[in-house]
């Protein structure tokens, strides 16, 4: 298996964005919520903030448990490139491209890939823009 890509131009060229299934929301899990441990365990991502635990969960899960989303329903886009955690330029290129089109983007970095969450109704547009930015429209 090839190692992570650090070169910014190569990361951009090889970003290979793809849409992942699901409709996602960010929620703040109250300490006293009876399903907090189970929801936190099933979250795609979580961040412990001074105000509490923020989690990224399927929109349907949030609705079933009476949790309000902190923003819009999001689509999940994953960048296929194995980007190095110490690489620079990929997040900036993604942000610049989507911001120029007025598309909000929340980035979650994993060990091997970057995971993007964009408003669901703009997901196809975001994909097309990122593919064009990489020089690979398909």
MDAnalysis code that builds the backbone (N, CA, C; Angstrom):
import MDAnalysis as mda
import numpy as np

u = mda.Universe.empty(414, n_residues=138, atom_resindex=np.repeat(np.arange(138), 3), trajectory=True)
u.add_TopologyAttr("name", ["N", "CA", "C"] * 138)
u.add_TopologyAttr("resid", np.arange(1, 139))
u.add_TopologyAttr("resname", ["UNK", "UNK", "UNK", "UNK", "UNK", "UNK", "UNK", "UNK", "UNK", "UNK", "UNK", "UNK", "UNK", "UNK", "UNK", "UNK", "UNK", "UNK", "UNK", "UNK", "UNK", "UNK", "UNK", "UNK", "UNK", "UNK", "UNK", "UNK", "UNK", "UNK", "UNK", "UNK", "UNK", "UNK", "UNK", "UNK", "UNK", "UNK", "UNK", "UNK", "UNK", "UNK", "UNK", "UNK", "UNK", "UNK", "UNK", "UNK", "UNK", "UNK", "UNK", "UNK", "UNK", "UNK", "UNK", "UNK", "UNK", "UNK", "UNK", "UNK", "UNK", "UNK", "UNK", "UNK", "UNK", "UNK", "UNK", "UNK", "UNK", "UNK", "UNK", "UNK", "UNK", "UNK", "UNK", "UNK", "UNK", "UNK", "UNK", "UNK", "UNK", "UNK", "UNK", "UNK", "UNK", "UNK", "UNK", "UNK", "UNK", "UNK", "UNK", "UNK", "UNK", "UNK", "UNK", "UNK", "UNK", "UNK", "UNK", "UNK", "UNK", "UNK", "UNK", "UNK", "UNK", "UNK", "UNK", "UNK", "UNK", "UNK", "UNK", "UNK", "UNK", "UNK", "UNK", "UNK", "UNK", "UNK", "UNK", "UNK", "UNK", "UNK", "UNK", "UNK", "UNK", "UNK", "UNK", "UNK", "UNK", "UNK", "UNK", "UNK", "UNK", "UNK", "UNK", "UNK", "UNK", "UNK"])
u.atoms.positions = np.array([
    [0.842, -1.174, 0.000],
    [0.000, 0.000, 0.000],
    [0.890, 1.242, 0.000],
    [0.580, 2.182, -0.851],
    [1.341, 3.427, -0.921],
    [1.113, 4.260, 0.340],
    [2.104, 5.042, 0.679],
    [2.010, 5.890, 1.863],
    [1.192, 7.134, 1.592],
    [1.055, 7.960, 2.616],
    [0.253, 9.180, 2.472],
    [0.902, 10.192, 1.529],
    [0.071, 10.972, 0.879],
    [0.517, 12.009, -0.049],
    [0.682, 13.315, 0.723],
    [1.861, 13.950, 0.591],
    [2.138, 15.219, 1.267],
    [2.160, 16.403, 0.295],
    [2.499, 16.143, -0.949],
    [2.613, 17.214, -1.938],
    [1.238, 17.824, -2.210],
    [1.134, 19.129, -2.025],
    [-0.187, 19.767, -2.119],
    [-0.810, 19.619, -3.506],
    [-0.039, 19.800, -4.560],
    [-0.605, 19.698, -5.903],
    [-1.071, 18.276, -6.198],
    [-0.318, 17.309, -5.730],
    [-0.724, 15.916, -5.935],
    [-1.981, 15.594, -5.129],
    [-2.066, 16.086, -3.886],
    [-3.278, 15.850, -3.088],
    [-4.505, 16.406, -3.797],
    [-4.377, 17.598, -4.337],
    [-5.503, 18.235, -5.039],
    [-5.853, 17.437, -6.298],
    [-4.843, 17.066, -7.057],
    [-5.055, 16.317, -8.305],
    [-5.698, 14.952, -8.042],
    [-5.333, 14.330, -6.911],
    [-5.815, 12.986, -6.592],
    [-6.928, 12.969, -5.543],
    [-7.561, 14.115, -5.288],
    [-8.549, 14.146, -4.194],
    [-9.704, 13.180, -4.399],
    [-10.112, 12.917, -5.611],
    [-11.145, 11.918, -5.941],
    [-12.353, 11.967, -4.996],
    [-13.081, 13.088, -4.987],
    [-14.235, 13.175, -4.092],
    [-15.342, 12.213, -4.498],
    [-15.983, 11.647, -3.515],
    [-17.100, 10.731, -3.763],
    [-18.156, 10.940, -2.684],
    [-19.387, 10.778, -3.093],
    [-20.476, 10.920, -2.126],
    [-20.685, 9.598, -1.400],
    [-20.802, 9.690, -0.096],
    [-21.067, 8.538, 0.749],
    [-22.559, 8.561, 1.102],
    [-23.118, 7.435, 1.462],
    [-24.552, 7.399, 1.748],
    [-24.924, 8.129, 3.038],
    [-26.164, 8.487, 3.095],
    [-26.733, 9.023, 4.321],
    [-26.987, 10.515, 4.315],
    [-27.781, 10.911, 5.299],
    [-28.114, 12.310, 5.580],
    [-27.645, 12.537, 7.007],
    [-26.799, 13.514, 7.216],
    [-26.093, 13.682, 8.477],
    [-26.392, 15.020, 9.134],
    [-26.368, 15.029, 10.458],
    [-26.536, 16.279, 11.208],
    [-25.533, 16.327, 12.355],
    [-25.169, 17.545, 12.702],
    [-24.361, 17.789, 13.883],
    [-25.323, 18.099, 15.027],
    [-25.138, 17.455, 16.164],
    [-25.960, 17.736, 17.346],
    [-25.061, 17.820, 18.572],
    [-25.552, 18.525, 19.559],
    [-24.890, 18.589, 20.855],
    [-25.650, 17.637, 21.774],
    [-24.937, 16.630, 22.287],
    [-25.589, 15.632, 23.137],
    [-25.596, 16.091, 24.580],
    [-26.773, 16.337, 25.130],
    [-26.845, 16.743, 26.538],
    [-26.315, 15.637, 27.457],
    [-25.645, 16.028, 28.499],
    [-25.084, 15.082, 29.473],
    [-26.152, 14.126, 29.995],
    [-27.357, 14.644, 30.211],
    [-28.421, 13.854, 30.830],
    [-29.243, 13.019, 29.829],
    [-28.944, 13.108, 28.531],
    [-29.746, 12.369, 27.555],
    [-29.580, 10.869, 27.818],
    [-30.700, 10.131, 27.969],
    [-30.606, 8.714, 28.322],
    [-29.874, 7.848, 27.292],
    [-29.865, 8.264, 26.040],
    [-29.206, 7.488, 24.988],
    [-27.817, 8.024, 24.648],
    [-27.290, 8.931, 25.450],
    [-25.996, 9.554, 25.144],
    [-24.892, 8.529, 24.870],
    [-24.655, 7.549, 25.746],
    [-23.555, 6.604, 25.467],
    [-23.747, 5.840, 24.152],
    [-24.966, 5.406, 23.878],
    [-25.228, 4.648, 22.650],
    [-25.081, 5.530, 21.416],
    [-25.619, 6.744, 21.470],
    [-25.504, 7.661, 20.334],
    [-24.052, 8.048, 20.100],
    [-23.328, 8.316, 21.150],
    [-21.920, 8.682, 21.017],
    [-21.126, 7.529, 20.409],
    [-21.450, 6.314, 20.799],
    [-20.740, 5.140, 20.276],
    [-21.020, 4.928, 18.790],
    [-22.198, 5.322, 18.312],
    [-22.568, 5.132, 16.904],
    [-22.251, 6.351, 16.035],
    [-21.799, 7.439, 16.649],
    [-21.518, 8.663, 15.892],
    [-20.406, 8.432, 14.877],
    [-20.541, 9.069, 13.730],
    [-19.489, 9.008, 12.723],
    [-18.266, 9.770, 13.217],
    [-18.498, 10.850, 13.933],
    [-17.412, 11.652, 14.506],
    [-17.941, 12.353, 15.749],
    [-17.022, 12.672, 16.640],
    [-17.400, 13.422, 17.828],
    [-16.256, 14.332, 18.242],
    [-16.630, 15.426, 18.911],
    [-15.664, 16.380, 19.431],
    [-16.145, 16.810, 20.815],
    [-15.263, 16.706, 21.772],
    [-15.588, 17.171, 23.115],
    [-15.234, 18.651, 23.186],
    [-16.266, 19.475, 23.328],
    [-16.091, 20.926, 23.396],
    [-16.355, 21.387, 24.819],
    [-15.943, 22.600, 25.171],
    [-16.212, 23.088, 26.529],
    [-17.699, 23.044, 26.891],
    [-18.577, 23.209, 25.878],
    [-20.022, 23.216, 26.125],
    [-20.636, 21.826, 26.167],
    [-19.913, 20.812, 25.755],
    [-20.458, 19.463, 25.754],
    [-19.955, 18.651, 24.577],
    [-20.578, 17.509, 24.354],
    [-20.162, 16.588, 23.305],
    [-20.932, 16.861, 22.020],
    [-20.217, 17.219, 20.970],
    [-20.808, 17.387, 19.639],
    [-20.610, 16.094, 18.875],
    [-21.669, 15.619, 18.235],
    [-21.586, 14.385, 17.465],
    [-22.180, 14.584, 16.080],
    [-21.716, 13.774, 15.158],
    [-22.210, 13.757, 13.795],
    [-22.912, 12.422, 13.625],
    [-24.241, 12.486, 13.487],
    [-25.049, 11.271, 13.435],
    [-26.045, 11.346, 12.271],
    [-26.590, 10.198, 11.870],
    [-27.621, 10.235, 10.826],
    [-28.804, 11.106, 11.255],
    [-29.350, 11.849, 10.313],
    [-30.463, 12.753, 10.600],
    [-31.641, 12.003, 11.217],
    [-31.905, 10.797, 10.743],
    [-33.010, 10.002, 11.283],
    [-32.806, 9.638, 12.740],
    [-31.573, 9.347, 13.132],
    [-31.257, 9.038, 14.531],
    [-31.567, 10.246, 15.412],
    [-31.142, 11.410, 14.963],
    [-31.390, 12.629, 15.740],
    [-32.891, 12.830, 15.936],
    [-33.652, 12.687, 14.863],
    [-35.103, 12.875, 14.953],
    [-35.737, 11.846, 15.889],
    [-35.331, 10.583, 15.787],
    [-35.891, 9.536, 16.647],
    [-35.629, 9.782, 18.128],
    [-34.548, 10.456, 18.429],
    [-34.170, 10.684, 19.821],
    [-34.466, 12.107, 20.290],
    [-35.235, 12.851, 19.480],
    [-35.657, 14.190, 19.881],
    [-34.529, 15.201, 19.982],
    [-33.489, 15.028, 19.175],
    [-32.350, 15.939, 19.193],
    [-32.454, 16.920, 18.039],
    [-32.174, 18.169, 18.304],
    [-32.214, 19.205, 17.272],
    [-30.856, 19.350, 16.611],
    [-30.872, 19.412, 15.294],
    [-29.632, 19.627, 14.546],
    [-29.128, 21.037, 14.795],
    [-27.819, 21.182, 14.818],
    [-27.185, 22.491, 15.011],
    [-27.023, 23.234, 13.686],
    [-27.461, 22.658, 12.609],
    [-27.349, 23.276, 11.296],
    [-28.184, 22.478, 10.317],
    [-27.908, 22.650, 9.031],
    [-28.698, 21.943, 8.014],
    [-28.366, 20.459, 7.957],
    [-29.225, 19.714, 7.291],
    [-28.930, 18.317, 6.982],
    [-27.787, 18.326, 5.970],
    [-26.797, 17.476, 6.226],
    [-25.586, 17.483, 5.425],
    [-25.436, 16.205, 4.609],
    [-24.783, 16.357, 3.471],
    [-24.344, 15.213, 2.672],
    [-22.886, 14.957, 3.029],
    [-22.483, 13.723, 2.908],
    [-21.141, 13.284, 3.267],
    [-20.336, 13.027, 1.998],
    [-19.275, 13.787, 1.830],
    [-18.352, 13.598, 0.717],
    [-17.010, 13.170, 1.299],
    [-16.415, 12.147, 0.737],
    [-15.103, 11.708, 1.200],
    [-14.086, 11.922, 0.090],
    [-12.918, 12.425, 0.466],
    [-11.841, 12.567, -0.500],
    [-11.060, 11.261, -0.525],
    [-10.888, 10.695, -1.703],
    [-10.265, 9.390, -1.836],
    [-8.766, 9.380, -1.629],
    [-8.104, 10.513, -1.789],
    [-6.659, 10.556, -1.626],
    [-6.281, 10.254, -0.173],
    [-5.223, 9.465, 0.004],
    [-4.682, 9.202, 1.348],
    [-3.773, 10.384, 1.672],
    [-4.371, 11.430, 2.220],
    [-3.642, 12.663, 2.502],
    [-2.895, 12.550, 3.828],
    [-1.680, 13.054, 3.835],
    [-0.868, 13.044, 5.043],
    [-1.430, 14.044, 6.048],
    [-1.423, 13.678, 7.304],
    [-1.917, 14.581, 8.337],
    [-1.071, 15.853, 8.435],
    [0.183, 15.783, 8.004],
    [1.033, 16.970, 8.022],
    [1.164, 17.602, 6.637],
    [0.347, 17.163, 5.690],
    [0.329, 17.776, 4.365],
    [-0.406, 19.110, 4.425],
    [-0.065, 20.005, 3.533],
    [-0.726, 21.309, 3.517],
    [-1.305, 21.599, 2.145],
    [-2.382, 22.347, 2.129],
    [-2.956, 22.846, 0.893],
    [-4.261, 22.218, 0.456],
    [-4.523, 20.980, 0.844],
    [-5.750, 20.313, 0.383],
    [-6.991, 20.962, 0.993],
    [-6.980, 21.141, 2.302],
    [-8.144, 21.759, 2.951],
    [-8.369, 23.163, 2.421],
    [-7.289, 23.899, 2.203],
    [-7.408, 25.258, 1.667],
    [-8.020, 25.242, 0.273],
    [-7.580, 24.308, -0.571],
    [-8.113, 24.228, -1.939],
    [-9.595, 23.880, -1.928],
    [-9.977, 22.935, -1.072],
    [-11.386, 22.540, -0.955],
    [-12.209, 23.733, -0.465],
    [-11.745, 24.360, 0.599],
    [-12.468, 25.499, 1.183],
    [-12.612, 26.642, 0.197],
    [-11.519, 26.957, -0.480],
    [-11.536, 28.051, -1.454],
    [-12.524, 27.763, -2.581],
    [-12.497, 26.552, -3.094],
    [-13.369, 26.167, -4.201],
    [-14.841, 26.250, -3.805],
    [-15.173, 25.691, -2.649],
    [-16.581, 25.674, -2.229],
    [-17.035, 27.051, -1.748],
    [-16.169, 27.774, -1.059],
    [-16.543, 29.116, -0.587],
    [-16.838, 30.048, -1.758],
    [-16.087, 29.915, -2.846],
    [-16.314, 30.766, -4.027],
    [-17.715, 30.553, -4.595],
    [-18.278, 29.365, -4.372],
    [-19.633, 29.059, -4.848],
    [-20.673, 29.257, -3.742],
    [-20.238, 29.708, -2.574],
    [-21.173, 29.921, -1.468],
    [-21.652, 28.627, -0.825],
    [-20.831, 27.585, -0.879],
    [-21.204, 26.290, -0.294],
    [-20.463, 26.105, 1.025],
    [-21.219, 25.982, 2.097],
    [-20.616, 25.728, 3.403],
    [-19.999, 24.339, 3.410],
    [-18.903, 24.178, 4.151],
    [-18.229, 22.892, 4.224],
    [-17.616, 22.716, 5.603],
    [-17.914, 21.602, 6.219],
    [-17.313, 21.234, 7.494],
    [-16.410, 20.045, 7.221],
    [-15.143, 20.151, 7.590],
    [-14.141, 19.136, 7.304],
    [-13.792, 18.375, 8.574],
    [-13.785, 17.057, 8.466],
    [-13.334, 16.184, 9.545],
    [-12.179, 15.370, 8.972],
    [-11.021, 15.459, 9.608],
    [-9.865, 14.706, 9.129],
    [-9.791, 13.361, 9.824],
    [-9.583, 12.331, 9.027],
    [-9.294, 11.007, 9.554],
    [-7.822, 10.719, 9.337],
    [-7.364, 9.563, 9.735],
    [-5.950, 9.206, 9.557],
    [-5.571, 9.099, 8.090],
    [-6.496, 8.724, 7.230],
    [-6.175, 8.510, 5.817],
    [-6.933, 9.417, 4.849],
    [-8.085, 9.890, 5.255],
    [-8.913, 10.670, 4.326],
    [-9.502, 11.893, 5.018],
    [-9.917, 12.837, 4.184],
    [-10.675, 13.985, 4.670],
    [-12.132, 13.738, 4.339],
    [-12.993, 14.082, 5.279],
    [-14.419, 13.842, 5.175],
    [-15.102, 15.202, 5.208],
    [-15.893, 15.485, 4.189],
    [-16.526, 16.791, 4.026],
    [-18.027, 16.660, 4.224],
    [-18.586, 17.645, 4.900],
    [-20.030, 17.680, 5.113],
    [-20.540, 18.999, 4.571],
    [-21.377, 18.888, 3.543],
    [-21.919, 20.055, 2.852],
    [-23.438, 19.991, 2.900],
    [-24.113, 21.137, 2.804],
    [-25.579, 21.104, 2.788],
    [-26.073, 20.141, 1.706],
    [-26.987, 19.272, 2.109],
    [-27.457, 18.198, 1.243],
    [-27.907, 18.681, -0.137],
    [-28.604, 19.798, -0.173],
    [-29.145, 20.263, -1.449],
    [-28.060, 20.785, -2.398],
    [-26.818, 20.920, -1.921],
    [-25.735, 21.410, -2.777],
    [-24.643, 20.357, -3.004],
    [-24.917, 19.127, -2.601],
    [-23.906, 18.072, -2.680],
    [-23.436, 17.798, -4.110],
    [-24.354, 17.701, -5.047],
    [-23.965, 17.409, -6.431],
    [-23.107, 18.536, -7.006],
    [-23.492, 19.769, -6.694],
    [-22.712, 20.925, -7.143],
    [-21.315, 20.906, -6.522],
    [-21.242, 20.604, -5.235],
    [-19.943, 20.539, -4.551],
    [-19.053, 19.475, -5.191],
    [-19.622, 18.308, -5.454],
    [-18.853, 17.235, -6.103],
    [-18.312, 17.687, -7.456],
    [-19.154, 18.295, -8.255],
    [-18.733, 18.738, -9.582],
    [-17.619, 19.775, -9.486],
    [-17.741, 20.701, -8.551],
    [-16.711, 21.733, -8.379],
    [-15.386, 21.134, -7.938],
    [-15.433, 20.198, -7.009],
    [-14.199, 19.587, -6.520],
    [-13.549, 18.718, -7.595],
    [-14.358, 18.027, -8.354],
    [-13.805, 17.221, -9.451],
    [-13.157, 18.126, -10.503],
    [-13.792, 19.240, -10.797],
    [-13.205, 20.189, -11.755],
    [-11.908, 20.764, -11.196],
    [-11.884, 21.084, -9.915],
    [-10.661, 21.628, -9.290],
    [-9.510, 20.631, -9.383],
    [-9.809, 19.364, -9.275],
    [-8.765, 18.341, -9.346],
    [-8.301, 18.088, -10.782],
    [-9.073, 18.605, -11.724],
    [-8.740, 18.373, -13.123],
    [-9.354, 17.087, -13.654],
    [-10.238, 16.499, -12.847],
    [-10.893, 15.237, -13.222],
    [-12.400, 15.428, -13.097],
    [-13.029, 15.757, -14.171],
    [-14.455, 16.067, -14.138],
    [-15.346, 14.844, -13.969],
    [-14.824, 13.646, -14.054],
    [-15.666, 12.462, -13.956],
    [-15.510, 11.686, -12.719],
])
